[in-house]
């Protein structure tokens, strides 16, 4: 059996299994969307207000107290990064900045969790659907060759069913791409908060040194 015959045997399985694959990917994507939305919703803060209050508290000289107020907010990542900087504050501005940068790298995973899956599904689901359509069309023409008396109606019915795979692929991809872009904006907002808090702490420590 040559490679063409092997692929034909595979194609004759039809596109239904690909549609089920897309459905499963869609369910997983929806679960990730819900989990990520809950995470970002439960940890959202007013970054500007927190940074301003942090600067005021540092100006009073109470570094630990300033950190505790940040830790009391819902910004889990922001609090963890500020905490890392405060722990190294006595070693100087450079040490605190390095500690905060390391903490940012460690906690980046909490922000990015499962987003790669959403991006992959969003980019590739239409191609998976198209693959299902191609397989469905191959099967439709093979069925016609096996039953020539069925005529065009046999082919058209098979092609119509095969095109559903492409439609499902696009339907799965659109919310995945939209959600991926939305969560990327949320990550950028958190990163902006971290930038502001890092600059506030580092500038305070540099001012004390001067």
Secondary structure as the mmCIF struct_conf table of DSSP 4:
data_model
#
loop_
_struct_conf.conf_type_id
_struct_conf.id
_struct_conf.beg_label_comp_id
_struct_conf.beg_label_asym_id
_struct_conf.beg_label_seq_id
_struct_conf.end_label_comp_id
_struct_conf.end_label_asym_id
_struct_conf.end_label_seq_id
HELX_RH_AL_P HELX_RH_AL_P1 UNK A 3 UNK A 11
TURN_TY1_P TURN_TY1_P1 UNK A 12 UNK A 13
BEND BEND1 UNK A 15 UNK A 15
HELX_RH_AL_P HELX_RH_AL_P2 UNK A 16 UNK A 42
TURN_TY1_P TURN_TY1_P2 UNK A 43 UNK A 43
HELX_RH_AL_P HELX_RH_AL_P3 UNK A 47 UNK A 59
TURN_TY1_P TURN_TY1_P3 UNK A 60 UNK A 61
HELX_RH_AL_P HELX_RH_AL_P4 UNK A 63 UNK A 71
TURN_TY1_P TURN_TY1_P4 UNK A 72 UNK A 72
BEND BEND2 UNK A 73 UNK A 74
HELX_RH_AL_P HELX_RH_AL_P5 UNK A 76 UNK A 87
TURN_TY1_P TURN_TY1_P5 UNK A 88 UNK A 88
HELX_RH_3T_P HELX_RH_3T_P1 UNK A 89 UNK A 91
HELX_RH_AL_P HELX_RH_AL_P6 UNK A 93 UNK A 112
TURN_TY1_P TURN_TY1_P6 UNK A 113 UNK A 114
HELX_RH_AL_P HELX_RH_AL_P7 UNK A 115 UNK A 146
HELX_RH_3T_P HELX_RH_3T_P2 UNK A 148 UNK A 150
TURN_TY1_P TURN_TY1_P7 UNK A 151 UNK A 151
HELX_RH_AL_P HELX_RH_AL_P8 UNK A 152 UNK A 209
#
